[in-house]
Amino acid sequence: MQRHLFENIFSNKTLFYYKTILTTLYLIPSDHLQFTFIVIYFIFSRFWIYINLKMKIKKQQR
């Protein structure tokens, strides 16, 4: 259910972009960098969902 929601909110291009960044950074051996990025990624993804939901609500109100 949650995965389906993600796929609806994120466009394929955005998902591809994130996957590329994640894989690139995952290949970097530094654990600290990986951890930092995961935290940033998590916060940003939540923020992105919030923005998208707000936009959807605005569209529905019109």
Residue pairs with C-beta under 8 A, 6 or more apart in sequence:
7 15
9 48
9 49
9 52
9 53
10 18
10 48
18 41
18 45
21 41
22 37
22 41
25 33
25 34
25 37
26 34
28 34
